[in-house]
């Protein structure tokens, strides 16, 4: 009998991606902390504060009921879709049909996967920003899709070059990912940029998707791609409660836009997951009903943190654009360094975790990113450590 087993190998798609950067890095930091390093983390954009008290109370109250623990609809509660529609009308000036133009999601990563599976065939190509959210790339590769990176640069004010885009498009281009307010650079889109994106998508017969979770953070003029005339023909937009409502772990998101596109995405989604927990959906309704005072208080805290984060970048001798919006601060590192070099030095010598811009694309190689998801006290501690480190 042959005792040599035939080796088991993974699917080829596994070799197209690596483990998510933060999954790896957080293990390293955990090991450092276990050894007594006490690292201050300015890495992940995970809000550190709780949702509104009424949101938590709604979840707790509803979860005690005996009749709410079964499977739920794949399209979410009518109350939730209605609350998303009201939220979009109030803050973005966009009218959405809650019955067929909104689909709740278990977070944006799910939306990226389901949209790609619904809209793009293996061998087709998609346009992905460089720098941009890494999941656009990894999901595309897992789906057997060619990624074509379009440049966003500091010189170009982190906006697409539409001549470059036109040269990249062919008959197999199906989808374009955009993300404004942009992560990681903090660039805010203008109405004119959104109009050009819709015009471009219509001219080339592609779908443009705006990933829009940061529009309420340090930004008093939230914009939606769906507000553009004609956008409903070619556009989708994802949004979530993770950032603006401190509900990242709840995985409450949505995608909205063209009803035909939404129906295709639902076909995929309904074969992959089930509906969300009813008490969580009702709590999300409560979150979406927050008044302007909630956003004002949220942003007052982030504004205070932002002041200290800018001083951290000053201490690291990085250049940054004060117009940035969102949960992060993006800085260009000093001449002669890369973002990796600076991030490694800061982690090693100051015991502060910041993110090298390279993980978001090659155009981020000379940048670093700081998260505002740390208290003012922790940011001040990071500042003191960086000042000391760079004086030495």
Buried (B, 14 or more C-beta within 10 A) or exposed (E): EEEEEEEEEEEEEEEBBEEBBBEEBBEEBEEBEEEEEEBBBBBBBBBBEEBBEBBBEBBEEBBEEEEBEEEBBBBBBEBBBBBBBBBBEEBBEBEBEBEBBBBBBBBBBBBBBBBBBBBBEEEBBBBBBBBBBBBBBBBBBBBBBBBBBBBBEBEEEBBBBBEEBEEBBEEBBBBBBBBBBBBBBBBBBEEEBBBBBBBBBBEBEBBBBBBBBBBBBBBEEBBBBBBBEEBBBBBBBBBBBBBBBBBBEBBBBBBBBBBEBBEBBBEBBBEEEEBBBBBBBBBBBBBBBBEEEBBEEBBEEBEBBBEBBBBBBBBBBBEBBEEBBBBBBBBBBEEEBBBBBBBEBBBEBBBBBBBBBBBBBEBBBBBBBBBBBBBEEBBBBBBBBBBEBBEE
